[in-house]
Amino acid sequence: MKKIKYYNDNKRVVLNFTEVYCKNETEVLNSECFKDVFGRFCDSLVKHQRVDLLYLLNLVNDPKNSFIDLFKLLNVVPYSEINNLTDSYHEVLKNRDLLYQLVEDFYNYWRKLERYSLIVAKLEEKGLQGNVFIDANKNFTDVILKTYRTISEKILNKHFPIYRQLPAGINASLLISDLKWAPQGSIYEIFNDIPGIESVMIRPPFISYSRINKRTGIYPEVFENPLIGVKLDPNEYLCYPIYVGSALAFVYFHRDFMAHGIALSNLFEFAPWDEIQGKKPNLIYLFGYGTESSSFYYDESWDIYVGRAPLDKSVDYFGYMKKMLLTLYNVKMIKEEGLPIHGACVNIVLKNGMNKTLVIIGDSGAGKSETLAALTACAGDDIVQMHTIFDDMGTFKIKDNEIYAYGTEIGAFVRTDDMASDYAYKEMDRAIFLNPDKQNARLVIPVATYKQISKGFKVDMLFYANNYDNSDEIRFFKTRDEALETFIRGARMAKGTTGEVGLVESFFANPFGPCQKQEETRALLNKMFDNLFERNIPVGEIHTRLAIHGYEQKGPEAMAKKLFELLYK
């Protein structure tokens, strides 16, 4: 995407500021992209049968070009003088209110697009490019606002009494550069021409709508490299380098999935540019290529875990981006004798000086995050510090004969439907909003530092989250086998977060690695649970009641109070 001037469809526009950058209103109105976007806007009026605005457009010949010429005139001369310069717009100018509505609707159409910019990093400007990168996007926003206001105020024949500094420019901007790491002649050479993301700037609130809003199925392992025969157009792909847990991952995503690529910035640690030059990744994910179903593969000769997803609307949901990366990492952890945990983990420091690490295991929609959020609220000032180690996926490792918990993500992919009503508003300044007014609305939000999730915390309590039994008690397991039966069964009532319905089960509540590697995972489970019971670590089952009508918030709140009482014992 380093050479194209812009890319535009009916959902997003990507502007290459290195190739073309509009510094003033005249350059905006003369740009190819402006003409393209306005043409698509006119087509949308036909699609939605906007009779009033179509009447106005049809007052001139070739409306898509004629109205752009009118905007250019309005940018430099008063409304009343246009008829003196040309009689082409005589009838249009009689309809002042409709013309203002056309401009306003076009402006809103532009702002509803996902808007991205690219800037190619230049080696000779390394010391300045951070400032240039930020200033270029700020100045572009100012130019767009000025263009809109100049034309609108000419039509209204007055200045706006109120000026709103809306995010009318770019939603997110990417500083990109060459990222070559694979030897010539290798299967991975196809990635050498794909530019990597060196820096990201997001202008909140960042809101994206995907074509679907829930995930289905799991990722099967295949035994032939899914990159065989792949040919990539460098104008269509970008690479986001991240750390998934301790693993370096290169995520190559198609421009049609730009929003999912951007959302990675709130969920995983960015891999610094100077650390990855010429370095082989541990994980590779090609998101958006071909028609083959999603799958993963372990390339033993290169020691690389490879995932691939099709270029299809069936994976147009951030869950498909996130969960494959977790699958790749979890399979790697299993090979290294780490136990992947699908759950939430917090380290809590209480006012009385007590320090405990609490882990809750459960599949999607079990109530893990909701219970911990309620715990924070009910504890109030009694909790001095509460560090999130992981909100969705982590790893248990044995060190010095004790079990330590490590995180995989620095962020959380939070379902807002079951959170407190003000939760989303509190996080608006740094969250990425996905389908905010739909069922299974989500936020992607940073919750921890990479140093924090990588440190390792000794596990003091372990619970399974039961969201379907109508109980407000905590049940403790007396034996390892009794506990394993519940944890391995992985039962939950589906909450609409996936395509599943009713009471469902998944191996160890984790379809992302353990499900595909059950034999190896069972050996690790036996080893870990032996350790827990030998050292008398409390292992139990909490009842969040998240799937019981009327208890979506009351259930986690009641269980949070029980957990808080337990912490003080």
C-alpha positions in Angstrom: 0.0 0.0 0.0 3.1 2.2 -0.2 2.5 3.3 -3.8 -1.3 3.8 -4.2 -2.6 7.3 -3.7 -5.8 6.2 -2.0 -8.2 3.3 -1.7 -11.9 3.8 -1.3 -15.0 1.6 -1.0 -18.4 2.1 0.5 -17.1 1.5 4.1 -13.6 2.9 4.3 -11.1 5.3 2.7 -7.3 4.9 3.0 -5.3 8.0 2.1 -1.6 7.7 1.3 -0.2 11.0 2.6 3.2 10.2 1.3 1.9 10.1 -2.3 -0.8 12.9 -2.0 -1.4 15.2 0.9 -3.9 18.1 0.8 -2.6 21.1 2.6 -5.6 23.5 1.9 -9.2 23.5 0.8 -8.4 23.9 -2.9 -6.3 20.8 -2.9 -9.0 18.9 -1.1 -11.7 19.9 -3.7 -9.3 19.1 -6.6 -8.3 15.7 -5.3 -9.2 12.5 -7.0 -10.3 11.0 -3.7 -12.8 13.8 -3.1 -14.3 13.2 -6.5 -14.5 9.5 -5.8 -16.1 9.9 -2.4 -18.7 12.4 -3.6 -19.6 10.1 -6.5 -20.2 7.2 -4.1 -22.3 9.6 -1.9 -24.4 10.5 -5.0 -24.9 6.8 -5.7 -26.0 6.2 -2.1 -28.7 8.9 -2.5 -30.1 6.8 -5.4 -29.9 3.7 -3.4 -31.7 5.2 -0.4 -34.2 7.1 -2.7 -33.5 10.5 -1.4 -36.0 12.2 -3.6 -35.3 15.7 -2.3 -31.6 15.7 -2.9 -31.9 13.8 -6.2 -34.1 16.6 -7.4 -31.4 19.1 -6.6 -28.7 17.0 -8.3 -30.8 16.6 -11.5 -31.0 20.4 -11.9 -27.6 20.2 -13.6 -26.0 18.0 -16.2 -23.3 15.6 -15.0 -24.1 16.3 -11.3 -21.1 14.4 -9.8 -18.7 16.8 -11.6 -20.9 19.9 -11.6 -21.4 20.0 -7.9 -17.7 19.6 -7.2 -17.2 22.7 -9.5 -19.9 24.5 -7.5 -18.1 23.6 -4.2 -14.9 25.1 -5.7 -16.7 28.3 -6.5 -18.2 28.5 -3.0 -14.8 28.1 -1.5 -13.5 31.3 -3.1 -16.5 33.6 -3.9 -19.7 34.7 -2.1 -22.9 32.8 -2.8 -24.5 35.9 -4.4 -21.8 36.3 -7.0 -21.8 32.8 -8.5 -24.7 33.7 -10.9 -22.5 36.5 -12.2 -19.8 34.1 -13.1 -21.9 31.3 -14.6 -25.5 30.6 -15.3 -25.0 26.8 -14.8 -26.2 26.9 -11.2 -29.1 29.3 -11.5 -31.8 26.8 -10.5 -29.6 25.1 -7.9 -28.9 28.4 -6.1 -32.6 29.0 -5.8 -32.8 26.0 -3.5 -30.5 27.3 -0.8 -31.9 25.0 2.0 -31.6 21.9 -0.1 -28.1 22.8 -1.1 -27.1 23.2 2.5 -28.7 19.8 3.3 -26.7 18.2 0.5 -23.5 19.6 1.9 -24.5 18.5 5.4 -25.4 15.0 4.3 -22.2 14.6 2.3 -20.2 15.7 5.3 -22.0 13.1 7.5 -21.4 10.5 4.8 -17.7 11.2 4.9 -17.6 11.1 8.7 -19.3 7.7 8.8 -16.6 6.2 6.6 -13.7 4.5 8.4 -10.9 6.9 7.5 -7.2 5.9 7.5 -4.0 7.5 6.4 -0.6 6.0 5.6 2.7 7.7 5.9 5.9 6.0 4.6 8.7 6.4 7.1 11.9 7.9 5.6 15.2 6.7 7.0 16.8 10.2 6.8 14.0 11.7 8.9 13.9 9.1 11.8 14.3 11.8 14.4 11.5 14.0 13.1 9.0 11.5 11.8 7.1 11.1 15.0 6.2 14.8 15.0 5.6 14.9 11.3 3.3 11.9 11.6 1.1 13.5 14.3 1.1 17.0 12.8 0.2 15.8 9.3 -3.0 14.2 10.6 -3.9 17.1 12.9 -3.4 19.6 10.0 -5.5 17.4 7.7 -8.4 17.4 10.2 -8.2 21.2 10.3 -8.3 21.4 6.5 -11.3 19.2 6.3 -13.2 21.2 8.9 -12.2 24.5 7.2 -13.4 23.2 3.8 -16.8 22.1 5.3 -17.3 25.3 7.3 -16.3 27.7 4.4 -18.8 26.1 2.0 -21.6 25.7 4.6 -21.2 29.3 5.9 -21.3 30.7 2.3 -24.6 28.8 1.7 -26.1 29.9 5.1 -24.8 33.5 4.6 -23.6 33.6 8.2 -21.0 32.2 10.5 -21.8 29.2 12.7 -22.7 30.4 16.3 -21.2 27.1 17.7 -18.1 25.3 16.4 -17.7 21.7 17.2 -14.2 20.2 16.7 -15.5 16.9 15.4 -13.0 14.2 14.4 -13.6 14.9 10.7 -10.2 14.0 9.4 -8.6 10.7 10.1 -9.7 8.0 12.5 -6.4 6.2 12.5 -3.0 6.8 10.9 -0.2 4.3 10.3 3.5 5.0 9.9 4.8 2.2 7.6 8.1 1.0 6.5 9.8 -2.0 4.8 9.9 -5.1 6.9 12.0 -7.7 5.3 13.0 -10.8 7.3 12.6 -13.9 5.2 15.5 -15.4 3.1 15.1 -15.4 -0.7 13.7 -18.6 -2.0 11.9 -19.5 1.2 8.1 -19.9 1.4 8.0 -16.8 3.6 9.6 -14.6 1.0 6.1 -13.6 -0.1 5.9 -11.3 3.0 9.1 -9.3 2.2 7.2 -6.8 0.0 4.5 -6.2 2.6 5.1 -3.0 4.5 5.1 -3.2 8.3 3.5 -0.8 10.8 6.0 1.2 12.7 3.6 3.4 14.6 -0.1 4.0 15.0 -2.1 7.1 15.9 -5.8 6.7 16.8 -8.2 9.5 17.2 -10.9 8.4 19.7 -13.7 7.5 19.7 -12.8 4.9 17.1 -16.0 3.1 16.1 -16.2 0.2 13.6 -19.0 -1.9 12.3 -18.3 -5.4 11.0 -20.6 -7.5 8.8 -21.1 -10.1 11.5 -20.8 -9.6 15.3 -20.2 -13.1 16.7 -17.7 -15.9 16.1 -18.4 -19.6 15.4 -16.4 -22.7 15.4 -12.8 -23.5 16.2 -9.6 -23.6 14.1 -8.5 -27.0 12.9 -4.9 -27.9 12.5 -3.7 -28.8 9.0 -0.5 -30.6 8.1 0.5 -28.8 4.9 1.6 -25.2 5.0 -1.4 -23.0 4.1 1.0 -20.5 2.6 1.9 -22.8 -0.3 0.8 -21.1 -3.6 0.0 -17.8 -1.9 0.7 -14.6 -3.8 0.2 -11.2 -2.1 -0.3 -7.8 -3.7 1.7 -5.3 -1.5 -0.9 -2.7 -2.3 -3.5 -4.7 -0.4 -1.8 -5.8 2.8 -0.1 -4.5 5.9 1.9 -6.2 8.7 1.3 -5.4 12.3 4.1 -6.7 14.5 3.0 -7.6 18.0 3.9 -9.7 21.0 1.3 -12.3 21.8 2.4 -13.3 25.3 6.2 -14.0 25.0 5.9 -14.8 21.2 6.7 -12.4 18.4 3.8 -12.4 15.9 3.6 -10.8 12.4 -0.1 -10.3 11.5 -0.6 -9.7 7.8 -4.1 -8.3 7.2 -6.0 -7.3 4.1 -7.0 -3.7 3.7 -10.7 -4.7 3.8 -10.1 -5.7 7.5 -8.3 -2.4 8.4 -10.4 -1.9 11.5 -9.5 -5.3 12.9 -5.8 -4.6 12.3 -6.1 -1.3 14.1 -7.9 -2.9 17.1 -4.8 -5.1 17.7 -3.2 -1.9 19.1 -5.4 -2.0 22.1 -5.1 -5.7 22.7 -1.5 -6.8 22.2 1.9 -5.3 22.9 3.3 -3.5 19.9 6.7 -4.9 18.9 9.2 -2.0 18.8 10.6 -1.5 15.3 14.3 -1.6 16.4 13.7 -5.0 18.1 12.3 -6.8 15.1 14.5 -5.9 12.1 15.5 -9.0 10.3 14.0 -11.2 13.1 12.0 -14.3 12.4 8.6 -14.3 14.0 7.3 -17.1 16.2 3.7 -16.7 14.9 2.4 -15.6 11.5 -1.2 -14.9 10.8 -2.4 -14.1 7.2 -5.9 -12.6 7.7 -7.8 -12.2 4.5 -6.6 -14.3 1.6 -8.3 -16.7 -0.7 -11.4 -18.8 0.0 -10.1 -21.7 2.1 -11.4 -22.1 5.6 -9.4 -20.8 8.5 -6.7 -23.2 9.8 -3.3 -23.4 11.5 -0.1 -25.2 10.8 3.2 -25.8 12.7 6.2 -25.5 10.4 8.7 -27.5 12.4 11.6 -26.8 10.1 11.3 -23.0 10.8 9.7 -23.4 14.2 6.9 -21.0 13.1 3.1 -21.4 13.8 1.1 -20.2 10.8 -2.6 -19.3 10.7 -4.7 -18.3 7.7 -8.2 -16.9 7.3 -10.1 -16.3 4.1 -10.9 -13.0 2.4 -14.6 -13.3 3.1 -17.3 -11.6 5.1 -17.7 -14.7 7.2 -14.6 -13.7 9.2 -15.4 -9.9 9.3 -15.4 -9.8 13.1 -12.6 -9.0 15.4 -13.0 -12.2 17.3 -11.6 -14.1 14.3 -8.5 -11.9 14.4 -8.0 -12.4 18.1 -8.8 -16.0 18.6 -6.5 -17.4 15.9 -3.6 -15.5 17.4 -4.5 -17.0 20.8 -4.8 -20.5 19.2 -1.3 -20.2 17.7 0.2 -19.0 20.9 -1.6 -21.6 23.1 -0.4 -24.5 20.9 3.1 -23.1 21.2 2.7 -23.0 25.0 1.5 -26.6 25.2 4.6 -27.7 23.3 6.7 -25.8 25.8 4.7 -27.4 28.7 2.7 -24.3 29.6 -1.0 -24.8 30.3 -3.2 -22.3 28.4 -5.9 -20.8 30.6 -9.2 -19.4 29.1 -10.1 -17.1 31.9 -9.3 -14.0 33.9 -6.6 -13.4 36.5 -6.0 -10.5 38.9 -3.5 -9.8 41.5 -5.1 -8.0 44.4 -3.4 -6.0 47.2 -5.8 -5.3 50.1 -5.7 -2.5 52.7 -4.7 -5.0 55.4 -1.5 -5.8 53.4 -2.7 -9.2 52.1 -1.7 -9.9 48.5 -3.5 -12.6 46.5 -3.7 -13.7 42.9 -7.2 -14.9 41.8 -7.9 -16.9 38.6 -11.4 -17.5 37.2 -11.7 -20.0 34.3 -14.6 -20.2 31.8 -15.5 -20.0 28.2 -16.9 -17.0 26.4 -19.9 -15.5 28.2 -19.3 -17.3 31.5 -19.1 -14.1 33.5 -15.3 -13.8 34.3 -14.8 -10.2 33.4 -18.2 -9.2 34.8 -17.5 -10.7 38.2 -14.0 -9.1 38.5 -15.5 -5.7 37.5 -18.1 -6.2 40.2 -15.4 -7.1 42.7 -13.6 -3.9 42.0 -16.8 -1.9 42.6 -17.9 -3.7 45.8 -14.5 -3.7 47.4 -14.1 0.1 47.0 -11.2 1.5 49.0 -10.4 -1.9 50.6 -8.5 -2.8 47.5 -5.3 -0.8 47.4 -4.2 -2.2 44.0 -5.8 -4.6 41.5 -3.5 -5.6 38.6 -5.0 -7.4 35.7 -2.7 -10.3 34.6 -5.1 -11.4 31.9 -8.7 -10.8 31.0 -9.3 -13.6 28.5 -6.2 -15.8 28.0 -3.2 -16.7 30.0 -0.7 -19.5 30.8 0.1 -21.5 33.9 3.8 -22.5 34.3 5.4 -24.3 37.2 8.4 -22.6 38.7 10.1 -23.6 42.0 7.3 -26.1 42.5 4.7 -23.4 42.4 2.2 -22.4 39.7 2.6 -19.0 38.2 0.1 -17.2 36.0 1.3 -15.2 32.9 -0.8 -13.0 30.6 -1.1 -13.2 26.8 -2.8 -9.8 26.0 -2.4 -6.3 27.4 -6.0 -5.5 26.6 -9.5 -6.8 27.0 -12.2 -7.6 24.4 -15.1 -6.8 26.6 -18.8 -7.5 25.9 -20.6 -4.4 27.1 -24.2 -5.9 27.2 -23.7 -7.4 30.7 -21.5 -4.6 32.1 -22.7 -1.7 34.2 -24.6 0.8 32.0 -22.0 3.5 32.4 -19.0 1.2 31.7 -18.6 2.1 28.0 -18.8 5.9 28.7 -16.1 5.7 31.3 -13.7 4.1 28.8 -14.6 6.3 25.8 -11.3 8.2 25.7 -9.2 5.1 25.0 -11.5 2.3 23.8 -12.1 1.0 20.4 -15.9 0.4 19.9 -17.1 -2.5 17.8 -20.8 -2.7 16.8 -21.7 -0.5 19.8 -25.5 -0.5 19.2 -25.8 -4.2 18.3 -26.2 -7.4 20.2 -22.8 -8.6 21.6 -21.4 -5.0 21.4 -17.7 -4.9 22.3 -14.9 -2.7 23.5 -11.3 -3.3 22.9 -9.5 -1.6 25.7 -6.0 -1.7 27.3 -6.0 -3.0 30.9 -2.4 -3.9 31.7 1.2 -3.3 30.8 3.4 -5.8 29.0 5.8 -5.9 32.0 2.9 -6.7 34.3 1.5 -9.6 32.3 5.0 -11.0 31.7 6.2 -11.0 35.3 4.4 -14.1 36.6 2.2 -14.2 39.7 1.8 -17.2 42.1 -1.7 -18.5 41.9 -3.5 -18.3 45.3 -7.1 -19.2 44.3 -8.6 -21.0 41.2 -12.3 -21.1 40.3 -14.5 -22.3 37.5 -17.2 -19.9 36.3 -20.6 -21.5 36.2 -23.1 -19.1 34.5 -26.2 -21.4 34.4 -26.9 -22.8 38.0 -29.1 -20.6 40.1 -26.9 -20.5 43.2 -25.1 -17.8 45.0 -22.6 -20.1 46.8 -19.0 -20.9 46.1 -18.4 -24.7 45.9 -14.9 -26.0 46.8 -13.6 -29.2 45.4 -12.2 -31.8 47.8 -10.2 -33.8 45.3 -8.2 -33.3 42.2 -10.4 -35.7 40.2 -13.6 -33.9 41.3 -12.2 -30.6 40.2 -10.8 -31.9 36.9 -14.2 -33.3 36.0 -15.8 -29.8 36.1 -12.9 -27.9 34.6 -12.4 -30.4 31.7 -16.2 -30.5 31.0 -16.1 -26.8 30.4 -19.9 -26.3 30.5 -21.7 -23.0 30.1 -24.9 -21.5 28.9 -24.2 -19.7 25.6 -24.8 -16.0 25.8 -24.8 -15.0 22.2 -21.1 -14.3 22.0 -20.6 -17.1 19.6 -22.9 -19.1 17.2 -23.6 -21.6 20.0 -27.0 -22.0 21.6 -28.1 -23.5 25.0 -26.0 -25.4 27.4 -22.7 -26.3 25.6 -19.4 -27.8 26.6 -15.9 -27.3 25.4 -12.8 -29.1 26.5 -11.3 -27.3 29.5 -13.4 -24.3 28.4 -10.8 -23.5 25.8 -11.4 -24.1 22.1 -8.2 -22.3 21.3 -5.3 -24.8 21.5 -6.3 -27.2 24.3 -9.3 -28.5 22.3 -7.0 -29.3 19.4 -4.2 -30.8 21.6 -6.3 -32.7 24.2 -3.9 -35.5 25.0 -1.0 -33.1 25.7 -3.3 -30.8 27.6 -4.6 -33.6 29.9 -1.1 -34.5 30.9 -0.5 -30.8 31.8 -3.8 -30.6 33.7 -2.9 -33.6 35.8 0.4 -32.1 36.6 -1.0 -28.6 37.4 -3.9 -29.9 39.5 -1.7 -32.3 41.4 0.4 -29.3 42.4 -2.6 -27.2 43.4 -4.1 -29.9 45.7 -0.7 -30.9 47.2 -0.2 -27.3 48.3 -3.8 -26.8 49.5 -4.5 -24.0 47.0 -8.3 -23.4 47.1 -9.9 -24.7 43.9 -13.7 -24.2 43.5 -16.7 -23.2 41.4 -18.4 -19.8 41.5 -21.9 -19.2 40.2 -22.1 -16.0 38.2 -25.7 -16.6 37.0 -24.9 -14.5 34.0 -27.1 -16.6 31.7 -30.1 -16.5 34.1 -32.6 -13.8 33.2 -32.7 -11.0 35.6 -29.3 -11.9 37.1 -27.1 -10.5 34.3 -25.7 -7.9 36.7 -27.0 -9.1 40.1 -25.4 -12.5 39.7 -21.8 -11.3 39.2 -22.3 -8.6 41.9 -23.5 -11.2 44.5 -20.6 -13.5 43.7 -18.1 -10.6 43.8 -19.2 -10.0 47.4 -18.6 -13.7 48.3 -15.1 -13.5 46.7 -14.3 -10.3 48.6 -15.2 -12.0 51.9 -13.0 -15.0 51.0 -10.0 -12.7 50.2 -10.0 -11.4 53.8 -10.0 -14.9 55.3 
